[in-house]
């Protein structure tokens, strides 16, 4: 029998993360652990762990790092058939520097090496290959973020094309993921672009710091007034989340769980909430599922759940 589980397609750049094995300045670190990274790829892996069929739509280089990333997708049950391989451009990567905290956890600082990556060449044509078209036609949900349009002019055009392909039976999810370093020198354009995408999505995620930086407020009611269009609007921070479903509002506290490092927890939370929506949970039930999956991203220095 055919698998009737909802299909979610995640569109954005995957990267290799080289995570310092010990806390301290990079110049003092001799050993790094390799892992998969990239907001949309993290979300795809967490969606698959929640029982949702998940696929990534992206590009990697024809190199060892690219092959590692697609193998990781398959290992975690995520379809990689629509990940194009670029013969010339490399797979993007970043180095995560760790700083020890007094509470025993660590803070991660990312140093990106992604300029000119294979994913920077994402374009509207990426969406029109037979494999990509088939996935997008079947998808119950497409998830992307504010990172993708910052990568290049062609990647911005690809995300515009994705938003233009609206279907009444397909949800469009957008995570603000404001990255000022990617918009350096064009911050005003970046804020306008990501605000436009947020206003056109069905589901919007943003952290309070990102909302404050981009929209000038982190107050949930003010944000709802600014963005009345999306059915679901979620505002998060380390303490919990406020979620809107139309006019319904729900608040929930983050679960008390051990924390090693927080990067990637937002992607896992988004995946849990999206899995709840796709399987018919209530607003509070979807929030609870988001928090449960987020805790799994907090227990290691990797960006994704295992």
Rosetta blueprint (number, residue, H / E / L):
1 X L
2 X L
3 X L
4 X L
5 X L
6 X L
7 X E
8 X E
9 X E
10 X E
11 X E
12 X L
13 X L
14 X L
15 X E
16 X E
17 X E
18 X E
19 X E
20 X E
21 X L
22 X L
23 X L
24 X L
25 X L
26 X H
27 X H
28 X H
29 X L
30 X L
31 X L
32 X E
33 X E
34 X E
35 X E
36 X E
37 X E
38 X L
39 X H
40 X H
41 X H
42 X H
43 X H
44 X H
45 X H
46 X H
47 X H
48 X H
49 X H
50 X L
51 X L
52 X L
53 X E
54 X E
55 X E
56 X E
57 X E
58 X E
59 X E
60 X E
61 X E
62 X L
63 X L
64 X H
65 X H
66 X H
67 X H
68 X H
69 X H
70 X H
71 X H
72 X H
73 X H
74 X H
75 X H
76 X L
77 X L
78 X E
79 X E
80 X L
81 X L
82 X L
83 X E
84 X E
85 X E
86 X E
87 X L
88 X L
89 X L
90 X L
91 X L
92 X L
93 X E
94 X E
95 X E
96 X E
97 X E
98 X E
99 X E
100 X E
101 X L
102 X L
103 X L
104 X L
105 X L
106 X E
107 X E
108 X E
109 X E
110 X E
111 X E
112 X E
113 X E
114 X L
115 X L
116 X L
117 X L
118 X H
119 X H
120 X H
121 X H
122 X L
123 X L
124 X H
125 X H
126 X H
127 X H
128 X H
129 X L
130 X H
131 X H
132 X H
133 X H
134 X H
135 X H
136 X H
137 X H
138 X H
139 X L
140 X L
141 X E
142 X E
143 X E
144 X E
145 X E
146 X L
147 X L
148 X H
149 X H
150 X H
151 X H
152 X L
153 X H
154 X H
155 X H
156 X H
157 X H
158 X H
159 X H
160 X H
161 X H
162 X H
163 X H
164 X H
165 X L
166 X L
167 X L
168 X L
169 X L
170 X L
171 X E
172 X E
173 X E
174 X E
175 X E
176 X L
177 X L
178 X L
179 X L
180 X H
181 X H
182 X H
183 X H
184 X L
185 X L
186 X L
187 X H
188 X H
189 X H
190 X H
191 X H
192 X H
193 X H
194 X H
195 X H
196 X H
197 X H
198 X H
199 X H
200 X H
201 X L
202 X L
203 X E
204 X E
205 X E
206 X E
207 X E
208 X H
209 X H
210 X H
211 X H
212 X H
213 X H
214 X H
215 X H
216 X L
217 X L
218 X L
219 X L
220 X H
221 X H
222 X H
223 X H
224 X H
225 X H
226 X H
227 X L
228 X L
229 X L
230 X L
231 X L
232 X E
233 X E
234 X E
235 X E
236 X E
237 X E
238 X L
239 X L
240 X E
241 X E
242 X E
243 X E
244 X E
245 X E
246 X L
247 X L
248 X E
249 X E
250 X E
251 X E
252 X E
253 X E
254 X L
255 X L
256 X L
257 X L
258 X L
259 X L
260 X L
261 X L
262 X L
263 X L
264 X L
265 X H
266 X H
267 X H
268 X H
269 X H
270 X H
271 X H
272 X H
273 X H
274 X H
275 X H
276 X H
277 X H
278 X H
279 X L
280 X L
281 X L
282 X L
283 X H
284 X H
285 X H
286 X H
287 X H
288 X H
289 X H
290 X H
291 X H
292 X H
293 X H
294 X H
295 X H
296 X H
297 X H
298 X L
299 X L
300 X L
301 X L
302 X L
303 X L
304 X L
305 X L
306 X L
